[in-house]
Amino acid sequence: MGIRLPSVVQAKQILKLQSLLSRNRAEVPKGHFAVYVGEIEKKRYVVPISYLNHPSFRSLLCQAEEEFGFNHPMGGLTIPCEEHAFLDLTSQLQAS
């Protein structure tokens, strides 16, 4: 009976995951930005800056600007849409 140790690659992945989990939640990785999504209860998401190049995401931001302007008391961009609509849009953007 032997003890199976994780490979070096698996160990690095575990350490990276632990590092990500232990980070301060307010940190946003380079190349990303935080948004708060929801009509009543706001949920925080971190999305890639590349989404700003997509017309459908920019349209969503224009709607947010019309409703909230640029004053965001939560400290991030607030998008006033249902969470499932936001997730549908971001999954489409991720696939493209």
Secondary structure by P-SEA (a helix, b strand, c coil): cbbbbbcaaaaaaaaaaaaaaacccccccccbbbbbbcccbbbbbbbbccccccaaaaaaaaaaaaccccccccccccccccaaaaaaaaaaaaac
